[in-house]
């Protein structure tokens, strides 16, 4: 059983799984947490009862970064052996083929922000502080931050955050597109559950296809992206949900289909 990362569901929010970080006091992302994040993401990806995922660190912090004490005595040779695994663990949320949302209260710094960057959406409390302060330790973001942050907010803004290591408040984060919604801190988790709950009865195969098309397309040129879109679009015509959705539309109009997820 995992010690610091759990995957929870609640009958009050059917179809929604919560990946909860719980390593007090600041949810530092040591190697064990990274491995448990990867395992939780893999489980969430394969469970049919989970249609969307919330990532949450509790009411005070998402995560305040990697475990620096664990890294302090590591050499180049040591880090070279585990850097790829570190990226896999901290970036594990990005591998889930379902809608994902990070619920951010308090601090999301370094690896904590990198965890949130792997989600499809970010909802923050108005008390949130986000940043990638690794340069202040003589290193750079190593859990996907240099790549995902630049793709999300653009290279110039990403470089400003990475070069200075400064913290960004919730209002600025919303302005630059680092987060998508700002609410009162006590409402963050509930707002994330509401967003994720929208997909409890959705066509999950189509959602996975949409996520693949967008994410894979962003990593290549337009022509290749269009080919990816055509491929996953065509593949949906082999699914039950496509047949159900189109038949329902013809018979009853839009938005009334009852999908099976197959």
C-alpha positions as CSV (number, residue, x, y, z in Angstrom):
1,X,0.0,0.0,0.0
2,X,1.3,3.5,-0.9
3,X,2.4,5.6,2.0
4,X,2.3,9.1,0.6
5,X,0.1,9.0,-2.5
6,X,-3.4,7.6,-2.7
7,X,-6.0,7.2,-5.3
8,X,-9.5,7.8,-3.8
9,X,-13.0,7.7,-5.1
10,X,-16.2,8.9,-3.4
11,X,-19.9,7.9,-4.0
12,X,-20.7,11.6,-3.8
13,X,-18.7,12.2,-7.0
14,X,-19.1,9.1,-9.2
15,X,-16.5,8.7,-12.0
16,X,-14.0,11.0,-10.4
17,X,-10.7,9.8,-8.8
18,X,-8.5,11.9,-6.6
19,X,-4.8,11.4,-6.5
20,X,-3.9,12.8,-3.1
21,X,-0.4,13.8,-2.0
22,X,0.0,13.5,1.7
23,X,3.6,13.8,2.9
24,X,3.5,16.4,5.7
25,X,4.5,19.1,6.1
26,X,5.0,20.3,2.5
27,X,4.5,17.1,0.4
28,X,8.2,17.1,-0.7
29,X,8.5,14.9,-3.7
30,X,11.2,12.3,-2.8
31,X,11.8,9.3,-4.9
32,X,9.2,7.3,-3.0
33,X,6.5,9.9,-3.7
34,X,7.6,10.0,-7.4
35,X,7.2,6.2,-7.6
36,X,3.8,6.3,-5.9
37,X,2.6,9.1,-8.2
38,X,3.6,6.9,-11.2
39,X,1.7,3.9,-9.7
40,X,-1.4,6.0,-8.9
41,X,-1.4,7.5,-12.5
42,X,-1.2,4.0,-14.0
43,X,-4.0,2.7,-11.8
44,X,-6.2,5.8,-12.7
45,X,-5.5,5.2,-16.3
46,X,-6.8,1.6,-16.3
47,X,-9.7,1.7,-13.9
48,X,-13.0,1.8,-15.8
49,X,-14.9,3.4,-12.9
50,X,-12.6,6.5,-13.0
51,X,-13.5,8.8,-15.9
52,X,-11.6,11.9,-14.7
53,X,-8.9,12.7,-12.1
54,X,-8.2,15.4,-9.6
55,X,-4.7,15.9,-8.2
56,X,-4.7,17.5,-4.8
57,X,-2.2,18.1,-2.0
58,X,-4.6,19.1,0.8
59,X,-5.8,22.5,2.0
60,X,-2.4,24.1,2.6
61,X,0.0,23.0,-0.2
62,X,0.0,21.0,-3.4
63,X,3.7,20.4,-3.1
64,X,6.7,22.6,-2.3
65,X,9.1,20.8,-4.6
66,X,11.5,17.9,-4.6
67,X,13.2,16.6,-1.5
68,X,16.4,18.7,-1.5
69,X,17.9,16.7,1.4
70,X,17.7,13.6,-0.7
71,X,19.4,15.3,-3.6
72,X,22.1,17.1,-1.7
73,X,24.8,14.5,-1.8
74,X,24.1,13.2,-5.3
75,X,26.8,13.4,-7.9
76,X,26.4,13.8,-11.7
77,X,26.7,10.0,-12.0
78,X,24.0,9.5,-9.4
79,X,21.5,11.9,-10.9
80,X,22.1,10.6,-14.4
81,X,20.8,7.2,-13.3
82,X,17.6,8.6,-11.9
83,X,16.8,11.8,-13.8
84,X,14.6,9.9,-16.3
85,X,12.7,8.2,-13.5
86,X,12.3,11.6,-11.8
87,X,10.7,13.0,-14.9
88,X,8.4,10.0,-15.2
89,X,7.2,10.3,-11.6
90,X,6.7,14.0,-11.4
91,X,5.2,14.1,-14.9
92,X,3.0,11.0,-14.3
93,X,-0.3,13.0,-14.4
94,X,0.3,13.8,-18.1
95,X,0.2,10.1,-19.0
96,X,-3.4,9.6,-17.8
97,X,-5.6,9.3,-20.9
98,X,-8.6,11.0,-19.2
99,X,-9.4,14.6,-18.2
100,X,-7.2,15.7,-15.3
101,X,-7.3,18.8,-13.1
102,X,-4.8,20.0,-10.5
103,X,-6.4,21.6,-7.4
104,X,-3.8,24.1,-6.1
105,X,-4.0,25.6,-2.6
106,X,-1.1,27.4,-1.1
107,X,2.3,26.5,-2.6
108,X,3.0,24.7,-5.9
109,X,6.7,25.2,-6.3
110,X,9.4,23.4,-8.3
111,X,8.4,19.8,-8.7
112,X,5.0,20.7,-7.2
113,X,4.3,23.0,-10.1
114,X,5.6,20.4,-12.5
115,X,3.1,17.9,-11.2
116,X,0.3,20.5,-11.8
117,X,1.7,21.2,-15.3
118,X,1.0,17.6,-16.3
119,X,-2.7,18.2,-15.7
120,X,-5.2,19.3,-18.4
121,X,-6.5,22.1,-16.2
122,X,-5.4,24.0,-13.1
123,X,-7.7,25.5,-10.5
124,X,-6.0,27.6,-7.8
125,X,-6.9,29.3,-4.6
126,X,-6.5,33.1,-4.5
127,X,-3.8,32.4,-1.9
128,X,-1.7,30.2,-4.3
129,X,2.0,30.8,-4.9
130,X,3.5,29.1,-8.0
131,X,7.0,29.0,-9.1
132,X,10.1,27.1,-10.3
133,X,12.8,28.4,-8.0
134,X,15.4,25.7,-8.8
135,X,17.9,28.3,-10.2
136,X,18.2,29.6,-6.6
137,X,19.7,26.1,-5.8
138,X,22.0,26.2,-8.8
139,X,20.0,23.8,-10.9
140,X,17.0,24.0,-13.3
141,X,13.5,22.4,-13.3
142,X,14.2,18.7,-14.0
143,X,10.7,17.2,-13.8
144,X,9.4,18.5,-17.1
145,X,9.2,22.2,-16.1
146,X,11.4,23.7,-18.8
147,X,9.3,22.0,-21.5
148,X,5.7,22.0,-20.2
149,X,5.9,25.5,-18.8
150,X,7.2,27.0,-22.0
151,X,4.5,25.2,-24.0
152,X,1.8,26.5,-21.7
153,X,2.7,30.1,-21.2
154,X,5.2,30.7,-24.0
155,X,9.0,30.8,-23.9
156,X,9.5,34.4,-22.8
157,X,7.3,34.1,-19.7
158,X,8.6,30.7,-18.9
159,X,12.2,32.0,-19.0
160,X,11.3,34.9,-16.8
161,X,9.9,32.5,-14.1
162,X,12.8,30.0,-14.5
163,X,15.6,32.6,-14.7
164,X,14.4,34.6,-11.6
165,X,12.9,31.8,-9.6
166,X,10.2,34.2,-8.5
167,X,6.8,33.2,-7.1
168,X,3.7,34.0,-9.1
169,X,0.5,34.9,-7.3
170,X,-2.9,33.6,-8.3
171,X,-4.0,36.7,-10.2
172,X,-0.9,36.8,-12.4
173,X,-1.0,33.1,-12.9
174,X,-4.5,33.5,-14.3
175,X,-3.5,36.4,-16.5
176,X,-0.6,34.5,-18.1
177,X,-2.5,31.3,-18.5
178,X,-0.6,29.3,-15.9
179,X,-3.9,28.5,-14.1
180,X,-7.4,28.4,-15.6
181,X,-9.6,29.4,-12.7
182,X,-9.1,31.1,-9.4
183,X,-11.5,30.6,-6.4
184,X,-11.4,31.0,-2.7
185,X,-9.0,28.5,-1.1
186,X,-11.7,26.6,0.7
187,X,-13.5,26.1,-2.7
188,X,-10.5,24.8,-4.7
189,X,-11.1,21.1,-4.3
190,X,-14.8,21.3,-4.7
191,X,-14.4,23.3,-7.9
192,X,-12.0,20.7,-9.2
193,X,-14.5,17.9,-8.4
194,X,-17.2,19.8,-10.2
195,X,-15.1,20.2,-13.3
196,X,-14.0,16.6,-13.3
197,X,-17.5,15.4,-12.6
198,X,-18.7,16.7,-15.9
199,X,-17.1,13.7,-17.6
200,X,-18.6,11.0,-15.5
201,X,-21.0,10.0,-18.2
202,X,-19.0,11.2,-21.2
203,X,-17.7,9.2,-24.1
204,X,-14.4,8.3,-22.5
205,X,-12.8,6.8,-25.7
206,X,-13.5,10.1,-27.5
207,X,-12.0,12.1,-24.7
208,X,-8.9,10.0,-24.8
209,X,-8.7,10.5,-28.5
210,X,-9.1,14.2,-28.2
211,X,-6.3,14.4,-25.6
212,X,-4.0,12.3,-27.8
213,X,-4.7,14.6,-30.8
214,X,-4.1,17.8,-28.9
215,X,-1.0,16.7,-26.9
216,X,0.7,14.7,-29.8
217,X,-0.1,17.5,-32.2
218,X,1.5,20.1,-30.1
219,X,4.8,18.2,-30.2
220,X,5.0,18.2,-34.0
221,X,4.2,20.4,-37.1
222,X,0.7,21.2,-38.3
223,X,0.7,18.7,-41.2
224,X,1.7,15.8,-38.9
225,X,-0.8,17.0,-36.3
226,X,-3.6,16.9,-38.9
227,X,-2.6,13.3,-39.7
228,X,-2.7,12.3,-36.1
229,X,-6.2,13.9,-35.8
230,X,-7.4,12.1,-38.9
231,X,-6.1,8.8,-37.5
232,X,-7.7,9.0,-34.1
233,X,-10.9,10.5,-35.5
234,X,-11.3,7.6,-37.9
235,X,-10.6,5.0,-35.1
236,X,-13.6,6.3,-33.2
237,X,-15.8,4.8,-35.8
238,X,-14.9,1.4,-34.5
239,X,-16.4,2.3,-31.0
240,X,-19.8,1.6,-29.5
241,X,-19.9,5.2,-28.1
242,X,-19.7,6.6,-31.7
243,X,-22.7,4.5,-32.7
244,X,-24.6,5.3,-29.6
245,X,-23.9,9.0,-29.8
246,X,-24.8,9.4,-33.4
247,X,-28.0,7.3,-33.1
248,X,-29.0,9.3,-30.1
249,X,-28.4,12.6,-31.9
250,X,-30.6,11.5,-34.8
251,X,-33.4,10.3,-32.6
252,X,-33.3,12.7,-29.6
253,X,-31.1,15.6,-30.4
254,X,-27.7,16.5,-28.9
255,X,-26.6,15.8,-25.3
256,X,-28.8,12.9,-24.5
257,X,-26.6,9.9,-25.3
258,X,-25.8,7.3,-22.6
259,X,-22.3,6.2,-23.4
260,X,-20.7,2.9,-22.3
261,X,-17.1,4.0,-22.6
262,X,-16.4,1.4,-25.2
